[in-house]
Amino acid sequence: MIGLRTSLSSNGSASKSSRSTTGPASIINDTALVPRTTPALRTLDDVREQVAQEIAIHTITKAKLFDGVRIGVRLVMSKSEDEDFLRRVPISPSARYQQQSLSLSAPSPSPVSLGTGTLVICGSSQEYVQRAVLLASSKFIGRIVAATSGDDELWMATVQDLGIPAYDEDALWDVVHKAARRPMDPLAPPPGSRSIDDILADARSKLQRITPVQAYEELRETQVGAPTFLVDIRPQAQREREGGIHGSLIIERNVLEWRFDPRSSSRLAIADRYDLRIIIFCQEGYTSSLAAYSLQQMGLLNATDIIGGYEAWKNAGLPIDLDRRESRSLVSLAGSVV
C-alpha cells in the first residue's frame, strides 16, 4: 500500500506532501496499520492438504445424483506417495458434507505410473462403502495386492496397474452406480419375476398330462408308434423309503436333460431320436411337470408326466415294488454328466 505523510511548517502551514513507501505496512503518522510480522511459510504438507481438500470438494460438487445418492469417481495424478496423498482426500471434512454420498479416488493413467496404484473408497455410510468394496473386489479380481480399512466409511487398496487399462475408469463408475442403487423392498417381487405356481402352470399348459391308469395302459400296449419309457426322477433316499415301479428307468432330476438330449455327448444309447415317448413321474407330480416341459423345450415333444406322481400310482392300486432297495437299472449305471 502507499502511505501519505504530511509535515507542518513553523508557521502552521503545511509543507508539500511527499509520498513514501515504508516496508510491508502502510504508515500514517508513524503508526503501522498492519503489524510488521512476516507470515509463516507454508510447507509442502500444507499444500498437499489444501489440494486434497479441493479435490474432495470438486468430487462432491461435480458428483452425479443417482437414486438419491451423490456419486463420483476422481482420477488423481500423483507421481509418488499415492496412498499418503489419496488418504487425505476422503478424510477432509468436505468429502463428508453430503448425507448420502459415495466417491472413489484413484491414480490417473500415466505411462510413468506402471506398477501399483492406490484405490480409495469413501462414503457417507458403512453400507455404501461395503457394497462398493465387494463390487470393486470382484471387478479387480487378481489385481488387488493389499487392502486396509481406515474406518467404517473408508477403504483403501493397492491395485496392480490401476488406471492404466481403459477398462478401469468404466469399471469404477459401474461400481459406484451399483453400490448406490436403492435396495429393493425384500418383500416385493422384482419386476418380471414369476412365482413357482405361475411357472408350474405355464409348464403344464404345454403338456398333455396323463393319469396313472392311462400311463399303465400305454406301457402295456403291444404296438406303439415310438419307443416308450417310464422314468423315475426321484432322489435315491425317496425311492428307498417309498418304493418304486418295477421296469422304470431311474434317472435323477439333475442329469435328466443330458441323458435324453440326442445332441448331448452324455446321452443314453436309447436317446438317439426326438420322437421318444417319455413318461416322467416324481413323488407327487410337481417336479415331473417341470422336467417334462424341459424335455419338450429340447425338442422331445412327446414327453409328459403322470398326474399325482408315484403317490397317485400307488393309490390307484397299480403294481409297485416295495422291496426295491436301489437295485440299479442299466440306465442308472451310465454315470454322471462329467
C-alpha positions as CSV (number, residue, x, y, z in Angstrom):
1,M,0.0,0.0,0.0
2,I,1.0,3.7,-0.4
3,G,1.3,5.9,2.7
4,L,0.9,9.7,2.7
5,R,3.0,11.7,5.2
6,T,2.1,15.4,5.9
7,S,4.6,17.9,7.6
8,L,3.6,21.2,9.2
9,S,5.9,24.3,8.8
10,S,6.8,26.5,11.7
11,N,4.1,29.0,10.7
12,G,1.4,26.2,10.8
13,S,1.2,25.8,7.1
14,A,1.5,22.5,5.5
15,S,4.6,21.8,3.5
16,K,4.3,20.0,0.3
17,S,3.3,16.4,0.7
18,S,5.7,13.6,-0.1
19,R,4.9,10.0,-0.9
20,S,6.9,7.3,0.8
21,T,6.7,3.6,1.0
22,T,7.8,2.1,4.2
23,G,8.1,-1.7,4.3
24,P,5.1,-4.1,4.1
25,A,2.7,-1.9,6.1
26,S,1.2,1.5,5.4
27,I,2.4,4.3,7.7
28,I,0.3,7.2,8.7
29,N,1.7,9.5,11.4
30,D,4.3,6.8,12.1
31,T,1.6,4.3,13.1
32,A,1.5,1.0,11.3
33,L,-1.9,0.0,10.0
34,V,-0.8,-3.7,9.6
35,P,1.6,-5.3,12.1
36,R,5.0,-5.7,10.6
37,T,5.0,-9.5,11.1
38,T,6.2,-12.0,8.4
39,P,3.5,-14.7,7.7
40,A,4.6,-18.3,8.4
41,L,5.9,-20.0,5.4
42,R,3.6,-22.8,4.0
43,T,5.1,-26.3,3.9
44,L,4.7,-28.9,1.2
45,D,2.5,-30.8,3.6
46,D,0.2,-27.8,3.9
47,V,-0.1,-27.5,0.1
48,R,-0.9,-31.2,-0.3
49,E,-3.6,-30.9,2.4
50,Q,-5.2,-27.9,0.6
51,V,-5.1,-29.8,-2.8
52,A,-6.7,-32.8,-1.1
53,Q,-9.5,-30.7,0.2
54,E,-10.0,-29.0,-3.1
55,I,-10.2,-32.4,-4.8
56,A,-12.7,-33.6,-2.3
57,I,-14.9,-30.5,-2.8
58,H,-14.6,-30.8,-6.6
59,T,-15.6,-34.5,-6.4
60,I,-18.7,-33.8,-4.3
61,T,-19.8,-30.7,-6.3
62,K,-19.3,-32.5,-9.6
63,A,-20.9,-35.7,-8.5
64,K,-23.9,-37.3,-10.2
65,L,-27.1,-37.9,-8.4
66,F,-28.2,-41.5,-8.7
67,D,-31.1,-43.0,-6.7
68,G,-30.8,-40.1,-4.2
69,V,-27.1,-40.6,-3.7
70,R,-24.3,-38.4,-5.0
71,I,-21.7,-40.5,-6.6
72,G,-18.3,-39.6,-8.2
73,V,-15.1,-41.1,-9.4
74,R,-11.9,-38.9,-9.3
75,L,-8.7,-39.9,-11.0
76,V,-5.8,-38.1,-9.3
77,M,-2.3,-37.6,-10.7
78,S,0.3,-38.2,-8.1
79,K,3.8,-39.2,-9.1
80,S,4.7,-40.7,-5.7
81,E,3.2,-41.4,-2.3
82,D,-0.2,-42.2,-3.8
83,E,-1.5,-43.7,-0.6
84,D,-0.5,-40.9,1.7
85,F,-1.9,-38.3,-0.7
86,L,-5.2,-40.1,-1.5
87,R,-5.8,-40.8,2.1
88,R,-6.1,-37.0,2.7
89,V,-8.9,-36.7,0.1
90,P,-11.7,-38.6,1.8
91,I,-10.6,-37.7,5.3
92,S,-11.0,-34.0,4.6
93,P,-14.4,-32.7,6.1
94,S,-15.6,-31.5,2.7
95,A,-15.9,-35.1,1.4
96,R,-18.5,-36.0,4.1
97,Y,-20.7,-32.9,3.9
98,Q,-23.3,-34.9,2.0
99,Q,-25.7,-37.1,3.9
100,Q,-25.9,-39.6,1.0
101,S,-22.6,-39.8,-0.9
102,L,-20.1,-42.3,-2.3
103,S,-16.9,-41.5,-4.1
104,L,-13.8,-43.3,-5.4
105,S,-10.3,-41.9,-5.9
106,A,-7.6,-43.5,-8.0
107,P,-4.4,-42.5,-9.8
108,S,-5.0,-41.2,-13.3
109,P,-3.5,-43.1,-16.2
110,S,0.1,-42.2,-16.9
111,P,3.0,-44.1,-18.7
112,V,5.2,-43.5,-15.7
113,S,2.7,-44.9,-13.2
114,L,3.2,-48.6,-14.1
115,G,3.2,-50.9,-11.2
116,T,0.6,-50.5,-8.4
117,G,-1.8,-47.7,-7.6
118,T,-4.0,-46.8,-4.6
119,L,-7.8,-47.0,-4.7
120,V,-9.7,-45.2,-2.1
121,I,-13.4,-45.7,-1.5
122,C,-15.1,-43.2,0.8
123,G,-18.8,-42.9,1.6
124,S,-21.3,-41.3,3.9
125,S,-22.2,-44.6,5.4
126,Q,-20.7,-48.0,6.1
127,E,-23.3,-49.7,4.0
128,Y,-22.4,-47.8,0.8
129,V,-18.7,-48.5,1.4
130,Q,-19.2,-52.2,2.0
131,R,-21.2,-52.5,-1.2
132,A,-18.6,-50.7,-3.2
133,V,-15.8,-52.8,-1.7
134,L,-17.4,-56.1,-2.7
135,L,-18.1,-54.8,-6.2
136,A,-14.6,-53.4,-6.6
137,S,-13.0,-56.6,-5.3
138,S,-14.9,-58.5,-8.0
139,K,-14.0,-56.0,-10.7
140,F,-10.3,-56.1,-9.9
141,I,-10.0,-59.8,-9.0
142,G,-6.4,-60.9,-9.2
143,R,-5.1,-57.4,-9.2
144,I,-5.6,-56.3,-5.5
145,V,-2.3,-56.6,-3.8
146,A,-3.3,-55.4,-0.3
147,A,-6.2,-53.7,1.4
148,T,-6.7,-51.7,4.6
149,S,-9.8,-50.2,6.3
150,G,-9.3,-46.8,7.8
151,D,-12.7,-46.7,9.5
152,D,-16.3,-47.8,8.6
153,E,-16.5,-45.1,5.9
154,L,-13.1,-45.5,4.3
155,W,-11.4,-48.4,2.5
156,M,-8.0,-48.4,0.6
157,A,-6.4,-50.9,-1.6
158,T,-3.3,-51.3,-3.6
159,V,-4.2,-52.4,-7.1
160,Q,-1.9,-53.7,-9.8
161,D,-1.7,-51.2,-12.8
162,L,-4.6,-49.2,-11.5
163,G,-5.7,-46.6,-14.0
164,I,-3.6,-48.0,-16.9
165,P,-6.2,-50.1,-18.7
166,A,-9.0,-48.2,-20.3
167,Y,-11.3,-50.6,-18.6
168,D,-10.6,-49.3,-15.1
169,E,-12.4,-45.9,-15.2
170,D,-15.6,-47.5,-16.6
171,A,-15.3,-50.3,-14.0
172,L,-15.1,-47.8,-11.2
173,W,-18.2,-45.9,-12.4
174,D,-20.0,-49.2,-12.6
175,V,-19.0,-49.9,-9.0
176,V,-20.4,-46.6,-7.7
177,H,-23.6,-46.9,-9.7
178,K,-24.4,-50.4,-8.4
179,A,-23.3,-49.6,-4.9
180,A,-25.6,-46.6,-4.7
181,R,-28.6,-48.3,-6.2
182,R,-31.6,-48.1,-3.8
183,P,-32.2,-51.5,-2.2
184,M,-35.4,-53.2,-3.3
185,D,-38.1,-54.0,-0.9
186,P,-37.3,-57.5,0.3
187,L,-41.0,-58.3,0.4
188,A,-41.8,-57.1,-3.1
189,P,-41.1,-59.4,-6.0
190,P,-38.7,-58.0,-8.6
191,P,-40.2,-56.8,-11.9
192,G,-40.6,-59.7,-14.4
193,S,-40.2,-62.4,-11.8
194,R,-42.8,-65.2,-11.5
195,S,-43.9,-67.4,-8.7
196,I,-43.3,-71.2,-8.8
197,D,-47.0,-71.6,-9.2
198,D,-47.0,-69.5,-12.3
199,I,-44.0,-71.3,-13.7
200,L,-45.7,-74.7,-13.0
201,A,-49.0,-73.6,-14.5
202,D,-47.2,-72.4,-17.6
203,A,-45.3,-75.7,-18.0
204,R,-48.4,-77.8,-17.6
205,S,-50.3,-75.8,-20.2
206,K,-47.8,-77.2,-22.7
207,L,-48.2,-80.8,-21.7
208,Q,-50.8,-83.5,-22.3
209,R,-50.6,-85.0,-18.8
210,I,-51.9,-88.5,-18.2
211,T,-53.3,-90.3,-15.2
212,P,-51.5,-93.3,-13.6
213,V,-54.0,-95.7,-15.2
214,Q,-53.5,-94.1,-18.6
215,A,-49.8,-94.4,-18.2
216,Y,-50.1,-98.1,-17.2
217,E,-52.3,-99.0,-20.1
218,E,-50.0,-97.1,-22.6
219,L,-47.0,-99.0,-21.3
220,R,-48.8,-102.4,-21.8
221,E,-49.7,-101.8,-25.4
222,T,-48.3,-104.4,-27.7
223,Q,-47.7,-102.0,-30.5
224,V,-46.6,-98.3,-30.1
225,G,-45.7,-95.7,-32.6
226,A,-42.4,-94.8,-30.8
227,P,-40.3,-96.2,-28.0
228,T,-42.0,-95.5,-24.7
229,F,-40.2,-95.2,-21.4
230,L,-41.4,-94.7,-17.8
231,V,-38.8,-92.5,-16.0
232,D,-38.4,-92.2,-12.2
233,I,-36.7,-88.9,-11.3
234,R,-37.0,-89.1,-7.5
235,P,-33.8,-89.0,-5.4
236,Q,-32.4,-92.2,-4.1
237,A,-33.5,-91.7,-0.5
238,Q,-37.1,-91.2,-1.5
239,R,-37.0,-94.3,-3.7
240,E,-35.6,-96.4,-0.9
241,R,-38.2,-95.1,1.6
242,E,-41.3,-95.2,-0.6
243,G,-40.5,-98.0,-3.1
244,G,-40.6,-97.8,-6.9
245,I,-42.2,-99.1,-10.1
246,H,-40.5,-102.2,-11.5
247,G,-39.2,-101.6,-15.0
248,S,-39.0,-97.8,-14.8
249,L,-35.7,-96.1,-15.7
250,I,-34.0,-94.4,-12.8
251,I,-32.6,-91.1,-13.9
252,E,-32.4,-88.4,-11.2
253,R,-33.6,-85.0,-12.0
254,N,-30.2,-83.2,-12.1
255,V,-29.0,-85.2,-15.1
256,L,-32.3,-85.8,-16.9
257,E,-31.7,-83.4,-19.8
258,W,-28.2,-84.6,-20.5
259,R,-29.4,-88.2,-20.7
260,F,-32.2,-87.6,-23.2
261,D,-30.8,-84.9,-25.4
262,P,-29.8,-86.5,-28.7
263,R,-27.2,-83.8,-29.1
264,S,-25.5,-84.5,-25.8
265,S,-22.3,-86.5,-25.5
266,S,-23.7,-87.8,-22.2
267,R,-26.9,-89.1,-23.7
268,L,-28.2,-92.7,-23.2
269,A,-27.9,-95.1,-26.1
270,I,-31.6,-95.2,-26.5
271,A,-31.9,-91.4,-26.7
272,D,-31.0,-91.2,-30.4
273,R,-34.2,-89.8,-31.7
274,Y,-36.7,-87.0,-31.0
275,D,-40.0,-88.9,-31.1
276,L,-39.4,-90.9,-27.9
277,R,-42.4,-91.2,-25.7
278,I,-41.0,-90.3,-22.2
279,I,-43.5,-90.5,-19.2
280,I,-41.9,-89.0,-16.1
281,F,-43.0,-89.3,-12.5
282,C,-41.8,-87.9,-9.2
283,Q,-43.4,-88.4,-5.8
284,E,-46.5,-86.1,-6.2
285,G,-46.4,-84.8,-9.8
286,Y,-44.9,-81.3,-9.4
287,T,-41.3,-81.7,-10.3
288,S,-42.2,-84.1,-13.0
289,S,-44.2,-81.4,-14.8
290,L,-41.2,-79.1,-14.9
291,A,-38.9,-81.9,-16.0
292,A,-41.2,-83.0,-18.9
293,Y,-41.6,-79.4,-20.1
294,S,-37.8,-79.0,-20.1
295,L,-37.5,-82.1,-22.3
296,Q,-40.1,-80.6,-24.7
297,Q,-38.0,-77.4,-25.0
298,M,-35.1,-79.6,-26.2
299,G,-37.4,-81.0,-29.0
300,L,-38.7,-84.1,-27.3
301,L,-42.3,-83.1,-27.9
302,N,-43.8,-86.5,-26.8
303,A,-42.6,-86.0,-23.2
304,T,-45.2,-85.8,-20.5
305,D,-45.7,-86.7,-16.8
306,I,-48.1,-88.6,-14.5
307,I,-50.8,-86.6,-12.7
308,G,-50.2,-87.1,-8.9
309,G,-46.9,-88.9,-9.4
310,Y,-45.9,-92.1,-7.6
311,E,-48.3,-91.4,-4.8
312,A,-51.3,-91.4,-7.2
313,W,-49.9,-94.6,-8.9
314,K,-49.8,-96.4,-5.6
315,N,-53.2,-95.2,-4.5
316,A,-54.7,-96.4,-7.8
317,G,-53.6,-100.0,-6.9
318,L,-51.1,-100.3,-9.7
319,P,-48.0,-102.6,-9.3
320,I,-45.2,-101.2,-7.1
321,D,-42.0,-102.7,-5.8
322,L,-41.8,-102.1,-2.1
323,D,-38.7,-104.3,-1.6
324,R,-36.7,-102.4,-4.2
325,R,-33.6,-101.1,-2.5
326,E,-31.7,-99.3,-5.2
327,S,-31.4,-102.3,-7.5
328,R,-29.8,-100.0,-10.0
329,S,-31.2,-100.3,-13.5
330,L,-28.9,-100.4,-16.6
331,V,-29.7,-96.7,-17.2
332,S,-28.6,-95.6,-13.7
333,L,-25.2,-97.1,-14.4
334,A,-24.5,-94.6,-17.1
335,G,-22.6,-92.3,-14.7
336,S,-22.7,-88.6,-14.2
337,V,-22.6,-85.8,-16.8
338,V,-19.0,-85.0,-16.3
